[in-house]
Amino acid sequence: MRRLEGIHLYINIENFDQIVADEEDRTGTVTHSIHALDTFFSSVEGYGKSLYGDILTVEKITGSRLHLYIVDTITMAYSAARTVSVYAFKLAQYINKDIPKYKTLKDFTIQIGCAYGHFYDFEFETDNFSETTTIGFAANFAAKLQALTGSGKLSIFEDIYRELDKEDREKFEKVYSVSIKKYGQSHFYTSNLSNVTPITEIKDSDLEEAKIYANKVNLNEIEYSGARQTLNFSSLSKSNCKRLEGIPLFADIRGFTSMFDSNDTNLDEMAEKTRKILLSMYNTTLGNQGVHVQFQGDRELSVYQNTTEESGKNSTGCFKRAVLSAMRLVDAVKPFSVHIGVGGDFGRLYATKIGARGEKDNILIGKTVITADCMEDVHADEDQIAITGDVYRGLKNEDSNLAKQFSHIDEDVYVSTVGFAKYQDTLRFNRHSTNTEQRNYNGAWGVLE
């Protein structure tokens, strides 16, 4: 792990879920959405690296969000960050209006969060898997700021704001938010991206590069094939996608950002703790025949698919596997004194790899992913698993006893507060009770009343 200091920048297509859902409803595919997402993020990556290649690192794309960091002094790092941010803003408008192949999509709207501080950048590695991730208050808090930011706006942390000159500070509005009090903060600063001045002039030719990139792969060259075997992202690309049915699971560590001291005094300790937690989650996923998609800050996205044998006649359901894995995930993180919430849905999914860096970012999209995200974010509290009616009904068909661990709390939401160890205890108790009722017991113990 490397300890660094710099700015974390999260650039998010705020309405990408709606863009994907709209296209899937209209066409039954997400071809334009995948193509446009790749064009947008690859162009931002390329532009940023062309100007700031020595200090700017693109970490990853997580769904609709690009995460990059800039290692330099706070003044120099922010100069680069705001130039890349304005480019992203202008690029979204350019894609909306000037690239004909995307005219059927809803317009992109973006939001950006930015924070400065120390962090660790490390390579999460196993025998056959490698993924870069960053750990630190600045990394986590920048993501929180992005989520709180309005459409077409850039939000920054207090320490960046203090370094701005008077003219630039006047472009920002102070925003108080109760949702960041748990991080020891009371406010942040936000500005319309149209008012932010880049250090480097953004030329028409810079934006036209995106059209050139977009035209390298025609929409009719994007192919979807079924996933009869376990999904393998290493074989995918923007033009070679997989269409599958399965359950995406989001597992998020609750309140994790608030555990990081904003002055980075416990960064070393938290970096090692995070590494161990992520490894535990990863191993739990693989141990339950799940496919790890990616880490998204302090949460993991995995997928459990329906697999069909070569004969095409038999399939292996994913419902029980996914739910048991979720239960094991709840238990797996408890030794680290943290709690997670897990959410899942069942349905059609699209898997691909995109990005300018050799298409290295695993992407899983579709309305099913959007709903699973909502299950985790909205309906699952600490140590809870929230699933949709589709998952519940599939689970009930595969294992009715396991389905009984879930309570119906809303129109299409079922929640369980049972981890795997507790579920095992329940099974043992029920089995013991059944044996006793049927007088199937060891006589030496006598009859239980």
N, C-alpha and C positions, 0 to 999 in steps of 0.2 A: 504493500500500500504506500502511496505517496501523499504526504501532507502538503497541501497547496493553499494559496490564498487568492481569491478573485471573485468575480461576479458570476452568479448563476442566472441564466436567462431562459424562461419558459415561454415559448410562442405556441399558442393554442388556437386551432380553428374552433371557435366557440360553438358553432351550430353544425358541426360535422355529423353528429348523430341524426339530426333532422335531414341533412343532405343524403345520408346513406339510406335512411328509412324511406324517404320520398322516392329515390331511384329504385330501390328494391320493390316497393309497392307498384311502381309504374312498369318496370321492365323485367322483374324477376332476377336481376343480377345487380352487381355493384361495380360494373366495368368502368364507368366514367368517374365514379368516386375514387377508386383505386388509382386510376391514371392521373387525376387531378391532384390527389394527395401526394403522389410521388413527384409530380412536377413542382408543386409548391415547396415542399421540404427540400428536395434536391437542389432547387434553385437558390433557396436561402442558404443552404450549406455551401454551395459553390461560391456564392457572392461573399459570404463571410470569410471563407478560407482564402479567397483571392486577395482580400484586403488585409486580413489579420491572421494569416496562416501560422505565424510564430507564437501567437498568444491565444488563439481561439481553438477550442476542441468541441466537436460535436459528439455528445455522449450517446444519445439514442433518440429514436422516435417511439413514443408510447401512444398508440392509437392515433389521436388527432393532435398530439402535442410533440413539439421538438424541444429537446433539452440540450443546451450547450453551455459551456462555461468559458470565461476569459480570464487568464491569469496575468495580472499586472497590478499596478497601483490603482487605487479606487478611481482616481480621475481618468487615467488612461483606459482602464477597463470599461468605465461607463461611456466614454467617448465611442468606443467600438460598439458597445451594446446598443446605444441609441441609434447609431447609423444602421446596424443590422435590423433593428426594430422598425425603423421607418421604411427600409427597403421591403420588409415583410408586409407592411401595411399597404404600400404602393403595389406590391406584387399581387396581393389578394384582389385589389381593385382591377388590376390588369387581367388577371385570370377570369374575373367575372365578366369583363367587357370585350377583351381583345383576343381571346383564343377561342375560335369558333367551335371546336370540338367539345367545349364544356358549356355550351349555351343552354343545354337542357337541365343543367344542375342549378340548384338554388345558389344564390350568391354566398361566397365565403365571408364570414365576419371573424375577426381575430381579437384576442386579448393577450396581454403580455405582462408577466411578473418578473421582478428583478431584485436580487439581494446580494450583498457582499459579505465575505467572511472566510474563515479557514474551513477546509474540508479535506476529506481523504478521497482519492481516486484509486480504486483498486479493481483488479481483474478477478471476477468470480470464476473459478476454474474447477472443473472435474475432469475425469479421464477423457470424456468426449464432448465437453461443452465449455464454452467460454463466453462471458458477458461482462461488459464494463458497467460499473455503477459508482455513484458518488455518495458520500456520507457526510453529513454536517448540518448545522442549523441553517446556514445560508441556503443550502440546496433544498431543504424541506420548506423553509419559509418562503422562498421564491415561488415554489409551487402553490403554496397557500395564497399568496398575493395574486398569482395568476387567476386562481379560481374565484377570487373576490372582485376581480377587475371587470369593468363594463365593456361592452362592444366597442372596438376601435380605440381602446385606451391602453396606456402603459402605466404600471404602478411600480413604485420604488420604495425601498426601505429608508428609514430615517438617516442612516449614515451616508447614503448616497446623496440624499437631498441636501444635507449640510455642505457638501462639497460643490454644489452648483453655484454659479454666479447669480446675482440678483435678477437679471433678466430671465434666466431659465427657471429660477424658483417660482417666479410669478406665473408661469405656465401650469404649475401644479396646484391641485386642490388637496387640502388636508382632509382625510377621511377617517372618522372614528369608527371602530368596529368591535363589538363585544366578542365576536368569534375569534379574535386573536389575543384576548386577554389571557387565555391559558398558556400562551407562549411568552408571557411577560411583556406584551406589547399592547398599546392602546390605539395606535393609529398608523396610517401609511399615507403616501402621497400618490395622486393619480393625475394623468393629463391625457387629453385627446392626442392621439398619434399625429393627427393633422397639424398640431401646434408644436410638435417636437422637431428641433432642427438637427439634421445629421451633420457630422463633421465633414463628411465627403459628399459632394454633390451626386445625387442618384440620377443617372442619365437614362434617356429612352432606350439606348442600346443595352443597358444593364437589364432592363425589363424584357427586351426583345429576345434575350438569351433564353428566357423561359419558354417562349414560343418555339424556338429552335429545338430545345430539349423535348418539349411536348410532342413535336412532330417526328421524333426519332422512332417512336413505337406507335403504330396505328392502333386504334381501338379494336379493330377486327383481328389483330394479332394476339390479343389477350385471350387465352384459352383456360377453360375450367375443366378439370377432370375430377372424377369421384375419388374418394379416399377409402379404398377397400382395406388397406393395411394401416397400421399406426402412422399418424401424421408425422412427416419428417420435413421440417422447415428448410433443411440444407439443400433440398432438391427444388425449392421454389424460387420464383422470381416474379417481377411485375407482369411478365407475359405468360408465366406458367403458374396458375393458381389452382387451389384445391377447393372444391365445394363439398361440404360434409354435413352430417347431422350429428349433433352432440351437445354437451353441456359445458359452457365456459364457466369457470369458477374464479371469482375475485376474492382474495383473502387479504384483508387490510389490518395492520397493527393499529389499534385504537390509542390515540393520544401520544403517539411516538415522538412527534416533533417537539412537544412540550417537555420531553425528557432531556433534550439537548439544551445546555446553557447557551444563551444568546451571545455570551462573551467567549464561548468555545473552551471553557475551563475543563469540561469533561469530555472533550472531543475524542481523545485517545480511547478512553473507556467505552464510549458509545460506538465508536467505529468497530471495535472488536466484538462488542455485543451484537451489533447489526450483522456483521459477517456470520456469526454463529446462528442467528435467527434465520437469515436467508438460506443458509446451508440446510438447516433443519426443515424448512418449508420445502425446499427443492427436493430433498431426499424423501420426504413424505409423499410428495406428488408422484415421483417416479416409482416409489414402492407400492403405489396403488394403481399402477398402469395408467397414470395420467401423463400428459405431455406438457412440459413447462414451456410457456410462450415467452414470458419475460417478467423481470422485476420492474415495477413502476414505482420508484421511490421506496416507500415502506410497505408495499403490497405486492402480491404475486398474482399473475394471471396464468391459469392453466386450462387445459381442455381435456374432456373425456368424451370419446367419440363412439358411435355405434360402428362396429366393424363387421364386415361381411366376408365369409369364407369364399375361396376361389370358385366354388360351385355356384355361389350366388343364392343358395337356398337357406342358409342359416346365418343368423346374426347374433352378436353378443351385445346385450344391452349395456348401457352406460350409467343407468340411474343408481343402482346400488353401489357401484364402484365410486362414483362421484360423491355420493353422500357419506360413505364410510371414510373417504379421503378427507372430506370437510371436517368430519368429527375428529379424525386423527390430527388434522391441522390445529384444531382448537386446543387439543392436549399438547401438541408438540412444542408450542411456544410458551406454555405456562412455566416451565423451569427457568425461563429468563425473566420472570415477573412482568410479563406483558400479556395482553389479551387481544384477540382478533375478532373481527366480524367477517362472515363468509356469505356470499350471494351467488346464486346460480339460476340459469334458465335453460330450456331445451329447445332446439330448433335448428334451422339452417344457418351455416356459418361459412365464411370465406376466408381462406388463409393465403397469405402471400408474403413476399419480402420486398421491401422498397428501400430507397435511399441512394444518395450519390456515392457513398463509400462502399461500393461493391455490393449494393443491395443487401446490407447486413442486418437490417431491422425486421424482426418478426412482427407481422401484423395479422390480427384476427378481427374481422369486422362483420357487421350484419345487425339486424334488429335484435337478434338473440343476445348478442354481446351487450348491446345498449341496455336491455332489460336486466341482464345479470348484474351489470354495473349498478343499476338502480336498486336491485335487491340488497346488495352489499352496503351501498352508501346510505340508503333511506330506511331500510327495514331491519337490518341486522345490528343489534347492539353488541356489547362485549360478550364474547363466548357464545354467540348466537349464529345460527345458520338460517338464512332466509331463501326460500325457493318458490318458484311459480307453481301454479296449478298443473302445468304440463309436466314438470319434474315430479311433483307429488303423485300424480296419477300413474306415471311410468314406474315410479318407485313402488307404489302399492301393488302393481302387477308383478313386480320382481320379488318383493319381500314385504308382505303386509305388516309384519311385526316391526320392521324398521320404519315403515311409514307412520306407525302409531306414535313415534317419538316427535311428530310434528303437530302443531296446533294451527288451526285455520284462524288467522287474525284479521284478514281483509279479503276483499272480493277475489283476488287471485294471488294471495300471499300466505305461505305456510312457514312457520318458524319453529325451530327446535333449540333448546338450551342444553342439549345433551352432547357431551364429548364422548369419545370412543370408550374410555375406561368406564364411564357411567353407564353407557349402553351395554357393555359386557356384564356389568353388575346386574342390570335389569334382566338380561337374558338368563343369567344364572339363577336369579330369584324366581323368575317365571318357570324355568325348567324344574327347579326344586319344588315349587308349589304344585306343578302339574304331576310330578312323580309322587308327591305326598297324597294328593287327591286320588290318584289311581292305585295307592298302596304299593307303589313301585319304589321301595326304600330298603335300606339295610336294616334288618330286623333287630340288630344289636342296639340300634339307636332308639327303638321304641316308636310308638305312633305319636306324630305331632298333632296336637289339637288346634 
